[in-house]
Amino acid sequence: MSDGKLRPEDDGRDFASAAWSIPSYLLAGMILYGGAGMLLSRWTGVVAFTPIGLILGVALAVYLVYRKYGS
């Protein structure tokens, strides 16, 4: 590059972006689906929905991270 400008993939911002977004996906999945499971547990009286929601949220978040940053 003759004009001396850095491309976004050359300055390390992609790594910093991934370092913040991966834990954000995991936390958001746990909060969203765990919260939905908790509400469903309170509504139905079946306490198994809370851990099912948490596990489902983490599994979906891992899938999204794999789709976005995986090979």
Distance bins in CASP14 RR format, pairs under 12 A and 6 or more apart:
PFRMAT RR
TARGET T0000
AUTHOR 0000-0000-0000
RMODE 2
METHOD distances of the structure
MODEL  1
1 7 1 0 0 1 0 0 0 0 0 0 0
1 10 0 0 0 0 1 0 0 0 0 0 0
4 10 0 0 0 0 0 1 0 0 0 0 0
5 11 0 0 0 0 0 1 0 0 0 0 0
6 12 0 0 0 0 1 0 0 0 0 0 0
6 13 0 0 0 0 1 0 0 0 0 0 0
7 13 0 0 0 0 0 1 0 0 0 0 0
7 14 0 0 0 0 0 1 0 0 0 0 0
8 14 1 0 0 1 0 0 0 0 0 0 0
8 15 0 0 0 0 0 1 0 0 0 0 0
8 16 0 0 0 0 0 1 0 0 0 0 0
8 17 0 0 0 0 1 0 0 0 0 0 0
9 15 0 0 0 0 1 0 0 0 0 0 0
9 17 0 0 0 0 0 1 0 0 0 0 0
11 17 0 0 0 0 0 1 0 0 0 0 0
12 18 0 0 0 0 1 0 0 0 0 0 0
12 19 0 0 0 0 0 1 0 0 0 0 0
13 19 0 0 0 0 0 1 0 0 0 0 0
13 20 0 0 0 0 0 1 0 0 0 0 0
13 21 0 0 0 0 0 1 0 0 0 0 0
14 20 0 0 0 0 0 1 0 0 0 0 0
14 21 0 0 0 0 0 1 0 0 0 0 0
14 68 0 0 0 0 0 1 0 0 0 0 0
14 69 0 0 0 0 1 0 0 0 0 0 0
15 21 0 0 0 0 0 1 0 0 0 0 0
15 22 0 0 0 0 0 1 0 0 0 0 0
15 69 0 0 0 0 0 1 0 0 0 0 0
16 22 0 0 0 0 0 1 0 0 0 0 0
17 23 0 0 0 0 0 1 0 0 0 0 0
17 24 0 0 0 0 0 1 0 0 0 0 0
17 68 0 0 0 0 0 1 0 0 0 0 0
17 69 0 0 0 0 1 0 0 0 0 0 0
18 24 0 0 0 0 0 1 0 0 0 0 0
18 25 0 0 0 0 0 1 0 0 0 0 0
18 65 0 0 0 0 1 0 0 0 0 0 0
18 68 0 0 0 0 1 0 0 0 0 0 0
18 69 1 0 1 0 0 0 0 0 0 0 0
18 70 0 0 0 0 1 0 0 0 0 0 0
19 25 0 0 0 0 0 1 0 0 0 0 0
19 65 0 0 0 0 0 1 0 0 0 0 0
19 69 0 0 0 0 0 1 0 0 0 0 0
20 26 0 0 0 0 0 1 0 0 0 0 0
20 27 0 0 0 0 0 1 0 0 0 0 0
21 27 0 0 0 0 0 1 0 0 0 0 0
21 28 0 0 0 0 1 0 0 0 0 0 0
21 61 0 0 0 0 0 1 0 0 0 0 0
21 64 0 0 0 0 1 0 0 0 0 0 0
21 65 0 0 0 0 1 0 0 0 0 0 0
21 68 1 0 0 1 0 0 0 0 0 0 0
21 69 0 0 0 0 1 0 0 0 0 0 0
22 28 0 0 0 0 0 1 0 0 0 0 0
22 29 0 0 0 0 0 1 0 0 0 0 0
22 61 0 0 0 0 1 0 0 0 0 0 0
22 62 0 0 0 0 1 0 0 0 0 0 0
22 64 0 0 0 0 1 0 0 0 0 0 0
22 65 1 0 1 0 0 0 0 0 0 0 0
22 66 0 0 0 0 0 1 0 0 0 0 0
22 68 0 0 0 0 1 0 0 0 0 0 0
22 69 1 0 0 1 0 0 0 0 0 0 0
22 70 0 0 0 0 0 1 0 0 0 0 0
23 29 0 0 0 0 0 1 0 0 0 0 0
23 30 0 0 0 0 0 1 0 0 0 0 0
23 58 0 0 0 0 0 1 0 0 0 0 0
23 61 0 0 0 0 1 0 0 0 0 0 0
23 62 0 0 0 0 0 1 0 0 0 0 0
23 65 0 0 0 0 1 0 0 0 0 0 0
24 30 0 0 0 0 0 1 0 0 0 0 0
24 31 0 0 0 0 0 1 0 0 0 0 0
24 32 0 0 0 0 0 1 0 0 0 0 0
24 61 0 0 0 0 1 0 0 0 0 0 0
24 64 0 0 0 0 0 1 0 0 0 0 0
24 65 0 0 0 0 1 0 0 0 0 0 0
24 68 0 0 0 0 0 1 0 0 0 0 0
25 31 0 0 0 0 0 1 0 0 0 0 0
25 32 0 0 0 0 0 1 0 0 0 0 0
25 33 0 0 0 0 0 1 0 0 0 0 0
25 57 0 0 0 0 1 0 0 0 0 0 0
25 58 0 0 0 0 1 0 0 0 0 0 0
25 59 0 0 0 0 0 1 0 0 0 0 0
25 60 0 0 0 0 1 0 0 0 0 0 0
25 61 1 0 1 0 0 0 0 0 0 0 0
25 62 0 0 0 0 1 0 0 0 0 0 0
25 63 0 0 0 0 1 0 0 0 0 0 0
25 64 1 0 1 0 0 0 0 0 0 0 0
25 65 1 0 1 0 0 0 0 0 0 0 0
25 66 0 0 0 0 0 1 0 0 0 0 0
25 67 0 0 0 0 0 1 0 0 0 0 0
25 68 0 0 0 0 1 0 0 0 0 0 0
25 69 0 0 0 0 1 0 0 0 0 0 0
26 32 0 0 0 0 0 1 0 0 0 0 0
26 33 0 0 0 0 0 1 0 0 0 0 0
26 54 0 0 0 0 0 1 0 0 0 0 0
26 57 0 0 0 0 1 0 0 0 0 0 0
26 58 1 0 0 1 0 0 0 0 0 0 0
26 59 0 0 0 0 0 1 0 0 0 0 0
26 60 0 0 0 0 0 1 0 0 0 0 0
26 61 1 0 1 0 0 0 0 0 0 0 0
26 62 1 0 0 1 0 0 0 0 0 0 0
26 63 0 0 0 0 0 1 0 0 0 0 0
26 64 0 0 0 0 1 0 0 0 0 0 0
26 65 1 0 0 1 0 0 0 0 0 0 0
26 66 0 0 0 0 0 1 0 0 0 0 0
27 33 0 0 0 0 0 1 0 0 0 0 0
27 34 0 0 0 0 0 1 0 0 0 0 0
27 54 0 0 0 0 0 1 0 0 0 0 0
27 57 0 0 0 0 0 1 0 0 0 0 0
27 58 0 0 0 0 1 0 0 0 0 0 0
27 61 0 0 0 0 1 0 0 0 0 0 0
27 65 0 0 0 0 0 1 0 0 0 0 0
28 34 0 0 0 0 0 1 0 0 0 0 0
28 35 0 0 0 0 0 1 0 0 0 0 0
28 57 0 0 0 0 1 0 0 0 0 0 0
28 58 0 0 0 0 0 1 0 0 0 0 0
28 60 0 0 0 0 1 0 0 0 0 0 0
28 61 1 0 0 1 0 0 0 0 0 0 0
28 64 0 0 0 0 1 0 0 0 0 0 0
28 65 0 0 0 0 0 1 0 0 0 0 0
29 35 0 0 0 0 1 0 0 0 0 0 0
29 36 0 0 0 0 1 0 0 0 0 0 0
29 37 0 0 0 0 0 1 0 0 0 0 0
29 53 0 0 0 0 1 0 0 0 0 0 0
29 54 0 0 0 0 1 0 0 0 0 0 0
29 55 0 0 0 0 0 1 0 0 0 0 0
29 56 0 0 0 0 1 0 0 0 0 0 0
29 57 1 0 1 0 0 0 0 0 0 0 0
29 58 1 0 0 1 0 0 0 0 0 0 0
29 59 0 0 0 0 1 0 0 0 0 0 0
29 60 1 0 0 1 0 0 0 0 0 0 0
29 61 1 0 1 0 0 0 0 0 0 0 0
29 62 0 0 0 0 1 0 0 0 0 0 0
29 63 0 0 0 0 0 1 0 0 0 0 0
29 64 0 0 0 0 1 0 0 0 0 0 0
29 65 0 0 0 0 0 1 0 0 0 0 0
30 36 0 0 0 0 0 1 0 0 0 0 0
30 37 0 0 0 0 0 1 0 0 0 0 0
30 38 0 0 0 0 0 1 0 0 0 0 0
30 50 0 0 0 0 0 1 0 0 0 0 0
30 51 0 0 0 0 0 1 0 0 0 0 0
30 53 0 0 0 0 1 0 0 0 0 0 0
30 54 1 0 1 0 0 0 0 0 0 0 0
30 55 0 0 0 0 1 0 0 0 0 0 0
30 56 0 0 0 0 1 0 0 0 0 0 0
30 57 1 0 1 0 0 0 0 0 0 0 0
30 58 1 0 1 0 0 0 0 0 0 0 0
30 59 0 0 0 0 0 1 0 0 0 0 0
30 60 0 0 0 0 0 1 0 0 0 0 0
30 61 1 0 0 1 0 0 0 0 0 0 0
30 62 0 0 0 0 0 1 0 0 0 0 0
31 37 0 0 0 0 0 1 0 0 0 0 0
31 38 0 0 0 0 0 1 0 0 0 0 0
31 53 0 0 0 0 0 1 0 0 0 0 0
31 54 0 0 0 0 1 0 0 0 0 0 0
31 57 0 0 0 0 1 0 0 0 0 0 0
31 58 0 0 0 0 0 1 0 0 0 0 0
31 61 0 0 0 0 0 1 0 0 0 0 0
32 38 0 0 0 0 0 1 0 0 0 0 0
32 39 0 0 0 0 0 1 0 0 0 0 0
32 53 0 0 0 0 1 0 0 0 0 0 0
32 54 0 0 0 0 0 1 0 0 0 0 0
32 56 0 0 0 0 1 0 0 0 0 0 0
32 57 1 0 0 1 0 0 0 0 0 0 0
32 58 0 0 0 0 0 1 0 0 0 0 0
32 60 0 0 0 0 1 0 0 0 0 0 0
32 61 0 0 0 0 1 0 0 0 0 0 0
32 64 0 0 0 0 0 1 0 0 0 0 0
33 39 0 0 0 0 0 1 0 0 0 0 0
33 40 0 0 0 0 0 1 0 0 0 0 0
33 49 0 0 0 0 0 1 0 0 0 0 0
33 50 0 0 0 0 1 0 0 0 0 0 0
33 51 0 0 0 0 0 1 0 0 0 0 0
33 52 0 0 0 0 1 0 0 0 0 0 0
33 53 1 0 1 0 0 0 0 0 0 0 0
33 54 1 0 0 1 0 0 0 0 0 0 0
33 55 0 0 0 0 1 0 0 0 0 0 0
33 56 1 0 1 0 0 0 0 0 0 0 0
33 57 1 1 0 0 0 0 0 0 0 0 0
33 58 0 0 0 0 1 0 0 0 0 0 0
33 59 0 0 0 0 1 0 0 0 0 0 0
33 60 1 0 0 1 0 0 0 0 0 0 0
33 61 0 0 0 0 1 0 0 0 0 0 0
34 40 0 0 0 0 1 0 0 0 0 0 0
34 41 0 0 0 0 1 0 0 0 0 0 0
34 42 0 0 0 0 0 1 0 0 0 0 0
34 49 0 0 0 0 1 0 0 0 0 0 0
34 50 1 0 0 1 0 0 0 0 0 0 0
34 51 0 0 0 0 1 0 0 0 0 0 0
34 52 0 0 0 0 1 0 0 0 0 0 0
34 53 1 0 1 0 0 0 0 0 0 0 0
34 54 1 0 1 0 0 0 0 0 0 0 0
34 55 0 0 0 0 1 0 0 0 0 0 0
34 56 1 0 0 1 0 0 0 0 0 0 0
34 57 1 0 0 1 0 0 0 0 0 0 0
34 58 0 0 0 0 1 0 0 0 0 0 0
34 59 0 0 0 0 0 1 0 0 0 0 0
34 60 0 0 0 0 0 1 0 0 0 0 0
34 61 0 0 0 0 0 1 0 0 0 0 0
35 41 0 0 0 0 1 0 0 0 0 0 0
35 42 0 0 0 0 1 0 0 0 0 0 0
35 43 0 0 0 0 0 1 0 0 0 0 0
35 49 0 0 0 0 1 0 0 0 0 0 0
35 50 1 0 0 1 0 0 0 0 0 0 0
35 51 0 0 0 0 0 1 0 0 0 0 0
35 52 0 0 0 0 0 1 0 0 0 0 0
35 53 1 0 0 1 0 0 0 0 0 0 0
35 54 0 0 0 0 1 0 0 0 0 0 0
35 56 0 0 0 0 0 1 0 0 0 0 0
35 57 0 0 0 0 1 0 0 0 0 0 0
36 42 0 0 0 0 0 1 0 0 0 0 0
36 43 0 0 0 0 0 1 0 0 0 0 0
36 49 0 0 0 0 1 0 0 0 0 0 0
36 50 0 0 0 0 1 0 0 0 0 0 0
36 52 0 0 0 0 1 0 0 0 0 0 0
36 53 1 0 0 1 0 0 0 0 0 0 0
36 54 0 0 0 0 1 0 0 0 0 0 0
36 56 0 0 0 0 1 0 0 0 0 0 0
36 57 0 0 0 0 1 0 0 0 0 0 0
36 60 0 0 0 0 0 1 0 0 0 0 0
37 43 0 0 0 0 1 0 0 0 0 0 0
37 44 0 0 0 0 1 0 0 0 0 0 0
37 45 0 0 0 0 0 1 0 0 0 0 0
37 46 0 0 0 0 1 0 0 0 0 0 0
37 47 0 0 0 0 1 0 0 0 0 0 0
37 48 0 0 0 0 1 0 0 0 0 0 0
37 49 1 0 1 0 0 0 0 0 0 0 0
37 50 1 0 1 0 0 0 0 0 0 0 0
37 51 0 0 0 0 1 0 0 0 0 0 0
37 52 1 0 0 1 0 0 0 0 0 0 0
37 53 1 0 1 0 0 0 0 0 0 0 0
37 54 1 0 0 1 0 0 0 0 0 0 0
37 55 0 0 0 0 0 1 0 0 0 0 0
37 56 0 0 0 0 1 0 0 0 0 0 0
37 57 0 0 0 0 1 0 0 0 0 0 0
38 44 0 0 0 0 0 1 0 0 0 0 0
38 45 0 0 0 0 0 1 0 0 0 0 0
38 46 0 0 0 0 0 1 0 0 0 0 0
38 47 0 0 0 0 1 0 0 0 0 0 0
38 48 0 0 0 0 0 1 0 0 0 0 0
38 49 1 0 0 1 0 0 0 0 0 0 0
38 50 1 0 1 0 0 0 0 0 0 0 0
38 51 0 0 0 0 1 0 0 0 0 0 0
38 52 0 0 0 0 0 1 0 0 0 0 0
38 53 0 0 0 0 1 0 0 0 0 0 0
38 54 0 0 0 0 1 0 0 0 0 0 0
39 45 0 0 0 0 0 1 0 0 0 0 0
39 46 0 0 0 0 0 1 0 0 0 0 0
39 49 0 0 0 0 1 0 0 0 0 0 0
39 50 0 0 0 0 1 0 0 0 0 0 0
39 53 0 0 0 0 0 1 0 0 0 0 0
40 46 1 0 0 1 0 0 0 0 0 0 0
40 47 0 0 0 0 0 1 0 0 0 0 0
40 48 0 0 0 0 1 0 0 0 0 0 0
40 49 1 0 1 0 0 0 0 0 0 0 0
40 50 0 0 0 0 1 0 0 0 0 0 0
40 51 0 0 0 0 0 1 0 0 0 0 0
40 52 0 0 0 0 1 0 0 0 0 0 0
40 53 0 0 0 0 1 0 0 0 0 0 0
40 56 0 0 0 0 0 1 0 0 0 0 0
41 47 1 0 1 0 0 0 0 0 0 0 0
41 48 1 0 0 1 0 0 0 0 0 0 0
41 49 1 0 1 0 0 0 0 0 0 0 0
41 50 1 0 1 0 0 0 0 0 0 0 0
41 51 0 0 0 0 1 0 0 0 0 0 0
41 52 0 0 0 0 1 0 0 0 0 0 0
41 53 0 0 0 0 1 0 0 0 0 0 0
41 54 0 0 0 0 0 1 0 0 0 0 0
42 49 0 0 0 0 1 0 0 0 0 0 0
42 50 0 0 0 0 1 0 0 0 0 0 0
43 49 0 0 0 0 1 0 0 0 0 0 0
43 50 0 0 0 0 0 1 0 0 0 0 0
44 50 0 0 0 0 0 1 0 0 0 0 0
44 52 0 0 0 0 0 1 0 0 0 0 0
46 52 0 0 0 0 1 0 0 0 0 0 0
47 53 0 0 0 0 0 1 0 0 0 0 0
48 54 0 0 0 0 0 1 0 0 0 0 0
48 55 0 0 0 0 0 1 0 0 0 0 0
48 56 0 0 0 0 0 1 0 0 0 0 0
49 55 0 0 0 0 0 1 0 0 0 0 0
49 56 0 0 0 0 1 0 0 0 0 0 0
50 56 0 0 0 0 0 1 0 0 0 0 0
50 57 0 0 0 0 0 1 0 0 0 0 0
51 57 0 0 0 0 0 1 0 0 0 0 0
51 58 0 0 0 0 0 1 0 0 0 0 0
52 58 0 0 0 0 0 1 0 0 0 0 0
52 59 0 0 0 0 0 1 0 0 0 0 0
53 59 0 0 0 0 1 0 0 0 0 0 0
53 60 0 0 0 0 1 0 0 0 0 0 0
53 61 0 0 0 0 0 1 0 0 0 0 0
54 60 0 0 0 0 0 1 0 0 0 0 0
54 61 0 0 0 0 0 1 0 0 0 0 0
55 61 0 0 0 0 0 1 0 0 0 0 0
55 62 0 0 0 0 0 1 0 0 0 0 0
56 62 0 0 0 0 0 1 0 0 0 0 0
56 63 0 0 0 0 0 1 0 0 0 0 0
57 63 0 0 0 0 1 0 0 0 0 0 0
57 64 0 0 0 0 1 0 0 0 0 0 0
57 65 0 0 0 0 0 1 0 0 0 0 0
58 64 0 0 0 0 0 1 0 0 0 0 0
58 65 0 0 0 0 0 1 0 0 0 0 0
59 65 0 0 0 0 0 1 0 0 0 0 0
59 66 0 0 0 0 0 1 0 0 0 0 0
60 66 0 0 0 0 0 1 0 0 0 0 0
60 67 0 0 0 0 0 1 0 0 0 0 0
61 67 0 0 0 0 0 1 0 0 0 0 0
61 68 0 0 0 0 0 1 0 0 0 0 0
61 69 0 0 0 0 0 1 0 0 0 0 0
62 68 0 0 0 0 0 1 0 0 0 0 0
62 69 0 0 0 0 0 1 0 0 0 0 0
62 70 0 0 0 0 0 1 0 0 0 0 0
63 69 0 0 0 0 0 1 0 0 0 0 0
63 70 0 0 0 0 0 1 0 0 0 0 0
64 70 0 0 0 0 0 1 0 0 0 0 0
END
